[in-house]
Each structure stands twice: as structure tokens, then as C-alpha cells.
Amino acid sequence: MIKKHDHLNTEVLVVGAGASGIPAAIAAARAGAKVVLLEEDPYVGGAPADMWVTHLCGGPLTGIVHELETRLKKNCLKRRHRIGPHGRFFLPEAFMREEVQMLAEAGVIVLTGARVVDVLMSQAGYRPRLKGVCVATHRKPLTIRTQMTVDATGTGAVAIMAGCRAMYGQESKRDFRETSALPTRSPTVQDCTWMYISQQLREGPCFDMMKLEWVKLGVLVNGLGWFHNDPEKARELNPRIFLHWGCRVKCDDTRDPLAVARAQMTALKLMEHDHALLRENGYAVYLAPHIGVRESNRIVGEHIITESDLRSGVLPPDTIALGTYGLDIWGRNDLPAGSSHVPAYGIPYRALVPKDADGLLLAGKAISGTHIAMSAYRVMPIAGSIGQAAGVAAALCAKRKQQPRQTDPKDIQQVLRRKDQHLQLNLGL
Ligand SMILES: Cc1cc2nc3c(=O)[nH]c(=O)nc-3n(C[C@H](O)[C@H](O)[C@H](O)COP(=O)(O)OP(=O)(O)OC[C@H]3O[C@@H](n4cnc5c(N)ncnc54)[C@H](O)[C@@H]3O)c2cc1C
């Protein structure tokens, strides 16, 4: 049906069908809004589908992310995949299958192979307001008009097109007085990692992954955890399928396609030795479609989350998602041992509200925060909770014909609590 139209109208538009965009679309649809979800890839999933980040780490696993995890486990058990106490590694197709199903059940209209290339703006009030987007498809261009848009692109792509200010690279200590910040600004973002899966093709003893050059970066064993933590047990358990953090590489600028292509070439070379070893020992090596890019733009919002916020141990009154994952800055080896730990923290609604545009909310890793803070809340369970909150907020704004900054966070919190989203700390998380 949709393919016949080159114009669409919706109440809520979510751009990016990844870790935050999928919960955002489901939450908005469940809150009663008509929702369109756009994805530039030919399939939904985001990082689990295109970078094979198929391990839910950190927490809390709550709300829609918890539903997803429950369905993933059930699906895997049905198909006799081993899932143990560390069974948070699932195959990319399992994520895609469950997410497609959940989106369909919620009544979300999904468009894949649809890249947002421009925005429609109006200047009714104090700020420019996003009214819609232009989409490049493999057929004819499509225009979508909407009351509210959620940017869940992981890069802030839509917000930047709408004229919002973005942050990129590392802030200095002077900028936000963060304990772990560098003395001066740096354009370097977190390292990239190309994920892959190896699979033993025939029954037999497990290959000793400790012989791999990059094993310490992470080889995940279902039913156990990390291979290098207990190599003997891993070999004994041998699930015959492993998730590998391929290698780590620097990328000069993750926003520049040339620099990303260069990083990919470097990564392929670095992994050559490990891949040859695995193949010689009877394993197939499946490389993720994209190199894993951890960090890109972050959009300036009404509040910029800092390391001090995460360390404070105090939840902001407008908390719309919780985080229990510590600082994890890939590429910084100079931080004192133990400094990555932070107490549970709250993500304030203000960090989802871009400073420079109306009609728009942010979700996922590109919300408003510093390089250091983002290294913690970027993981999928937290990105997903942020997405769910953005979806609820977008639906409320659309129904009430309000702008995000006019919406009372208490109303968002009320809906989220009713949807099993944990927003306080006394839950034994
Ligand atoms: C190598 C690596 C390892 C990681 N390890 C873990 C881990 O073990 N556990 C964990 O929980 N997290 C991990 N993470 C972090 C996590 O995967 C991401 O931070 C998280 O997926 C971010 O969610 P997001 O919704 O912001 O972006 P994404 O999940 O990347 O989704 C963004 C989506 O938007 C789409 N998009 C972008 N631009 C457009 C456009 N213009 N039009 C239409 N669609 C667009 C993209 O194609 C993509 O599908 C890892 C990340 C990397 C790179």
C-alpha cells in the first residue's frame, strides 16, 4: 500500500530502527499514536543486525528491552541454542525476527531501505520546528509529514539537518569539570571494532581461542561468558559458535565515509591472522556487514549529561531511564583502575530535548551528553530505555499538540511506570 504513495502523514515518525528506535516506535504506538519507523538499511535491527552487536550488556533490562530479552531467550531455547547464566548473546537473525514481530504487533508502519536525506522545517515560534522529512528510496522520493519526530539514528543525522548543534570528539576538563576528561579537547572518538561470529563446522574438540591475537578483547561463549576468563571451561562447554570482538582500530573521523573505509581496511588486515587460524581449524568466519562504530555526533540538548551527573548517585527529578553500566571508553588506557565504576544513574528527559529545534526528540547514543558520559549510557539496554521514553514523550506531544519542552516529565514517567519501566533505585537492580 505505502509503496504507491510519495507522501505520507503520521503523528510520530521515528528515524532509525536500531537499539533505541525500535523501542521508541513500539512505545509510541502502544501509547495510541500512528507511528512510522524509517530505516536506511534494507532490514531493521541497527547495531545487532548491521554491526553484530548481539550482546545486551549493562542494565537495567526493563520495559520493552526486557520483553525483547524474554522473547529472545524463549526463541533460542525453542531452537535448542544453549543459553546459560551469561546467555545474553543471541544471533543477529534472532534480534531481527523478534523485533519485526514486536513492531508488527504494535501496529508500527515500517519502511526499510529508506534514508532520510532532508528535513521540512517551519518557523512558527521561537525555534525552527521540524514538520517532516524527505526520504530517498529505491523507487521515488518520499515526503513524510509528522507532528513529532524521534531521531534514533545513532548519529544525530536528523537533528543536524534540522539545524541542531552537535558535539564530536572529547571535551576538555575545562568544558565540564569531568574527572576523567583530558586537559585539552581532542577530536579522537572511541575505537571501532569489527564484530564477527565463528562457527565450528564439524563435531570435535573446541579450538583454543587463547591462540587468537585478539581474544582478550572479547570472545563470548554462550552459557559461560568471556572465553579468556575461564579457557578450560569454555573448551569443555564448546557451544561451537562464538561472538568475537574482532580487533580495535582508530578512525580519524567516524562521520567521514573515507575515514571509515580506511578503518575497515586496517581492521581486515589486523584480523587476517586470527581468521586464517580459525579457518585452518575447521571454523567458518562470518563478518558483520559494517565495522562497529561506537561514537559519532552527540546533539546539544536542554541538559548535557556529564561524568559528574553519573557519579553523583542522585537521580534527576526528570529521570526517564535508568543506567547501571559504568564508563567504558574504548581507546583510553590511562584511567586509574576502578575509575570506570559509577553508581546507578538517571537519564534526564532534558537530554532528549534538542536545544535548537522543536518537533523533535533524541533517542539512543546521540542524546545530549559528553564523550565520557556517553561511554556509559550507549549500551543497548539503556539506549532502549531511552528510546521507550522518547516514544512515550513523542506520542504525548502529538496527542496534546505540545512541544517536547512544554511536556511535563512527570506525565512521561507515569506512562513509563505503567509499562513496567523501572525509574527508581529501590528495585534491587
Ligand atoms: C563494536 C561495538 C560493540 C558494542 N558492544 C555492546 C555490547 O556488548 N552490549 C551493548 O549493549 N551495547 C554494545 N555496543 C553499543 C550499542 O550497540 C550502541 O551504542 C547502540 O546500539 C546505540 O543504539 P542507537 O539506537 O543509538 O543506534 P543504532 O543501534 O546504531 O541504530 C541506529 C539506526 O539508524 C539508522 N540510520 C542512521 N541514519 C539514518 C538515516 N539518515 N535514515 C534512516 N535510518 C538511519 C541506522 O542504519 C541504524 O539502523 C557496542 C557498539 C559497538 C560499535
The ligand as a Gaussian input file, in Angstrom:
#p B3LYP/6-31G(d) Opt

LIG

0 1
 C       31.746000      -2.775000      18.387000
 C       30.657000      -2.437000      19.342000
 C       30.432000      -3.255000      20.433000
 C       29.395000      -2.961000      21.314000
 N       29.148000      -3.820000      22.345000
 C       27.995000      -3.704000      23.023000
 C       27.579000      -4.738000      23.907000
 O       28.264000      -5.744000      24.090000
 N       26.380000      -4.596000      24.537000
 C       25.594000      -3.489000      24.369000
 O       24.519000      -3.438000      24.958000
 N       25.991000      -2.468000      23.553000
 C       27.152000      -2.567000      22.867000
 N       27.535000      -1.577000      21.989000
 C       26.792000      -0.288000      21.953000
 C       25.456000      -0.336000      21.210000
 O       25.432000      -1.283000      20.182000
 C       25.098000       1.030000      20.601000
 O       25.565000       2.082000      21.374000
 C       23.579000       1.117000      20.455000
 O       23.169000       0.167000      19.500000
 C       23.150000       2.511000      20.070000
 O       21.779000       2.498000      19.768000
 P       21.167000       3.579000      18.768000
 O       19.711000       3.286000      18.675000
 O       21.604000       4.929000      19.195000
 O       21.887000       3.299000      17.353000
 P       21.852000       2.032000      16.389000
 O       21.515000       0.778000      17.124000
 O       23.141000       2.068000      15.638000
 O       20.654000       2.338000      15.374000
 C       20.659000       3.462000      14.504000
 C       19.885000       3.103000      13.230000
 O       19.608000       4.290000      12.485000
 C       19.770000       4.039000      11.103000
 N       20.009000       5.318000      10.421000
 C       21.064000       6.154000      10.570000
 N       20.919000       7.248000       9.779000
 C       19.733000       7.110000       9.130000
 C       19.027000       7.917000       8.189000
 N       19.509000       9.103000       7.761000
 N       17.830000       7.466000       7.722000
 C       17.314000       6.270000       8.149000
 N       17.955000       5.461000       9.036000
 C       19.139000       5.886000       9.535000
 C       20.978000       3.096000      11.075000
 O       21.050000       2.363000       9.860000
 C       20.696000       2.204000      12.287000
 O       19.929000       1.063000      11.947000
 C       28.575000      -1.812000      21.107000
 C       28.810000      -0.993000      19.996000
 C       29.817000      -1.302000      19.108000
 C       30.010000      -0.446000      17.911000

